[in-house]
Amino acid sequence: MPPLTAAPLNRAWLRITGRDRWTPASATLVTRTWTRGNTSDDSVGHWHVEYEYAVGGERFAGSFVDMVSNDEDYPRPGQSIEIRYNPRRPAQSYYPAQRTQTAFVVVCVVFGVIMAALTLLVSFDRVSLPR
């Protein structure tokens, strides 16, 4: 089970940016390094992954950070993964199954903005009260 703060790449964002139309390709996982989170639980953290793929006889490399539990069966070096690359610039690619913390970060930012607005509102209300 992925960490509670992890979510797959946002399909709407991929559609808006046009990345959902990028060309699928097979890539070979070259390295994967597990980085444990700031907890005593070894299953919480993320994988830093590097991969290689070829387009038109030319080789390219890519990397990503995947917020997945260490307990989950994850591809090993030498195994194939499906990536998508930009047909106009084949050096640009991404891993569609990547899980990120984007949703968690957005919630934190929205919460921060709401708290700042409430603080300003309370401060303004106190300043404007007649004495």
Protein Blocks (a to p, Z undefined) as FASTA:
>chain_A
ZZfkbccddfklmmmnopmmpccdddddfbdcddddfbfblkgccddddddddeehiacd
ddddddddfkbccddehiacdddddfklmmbccdfkbccfklmmmmmmmmmmmmmmmmmm
mmmmmmmpcZZ
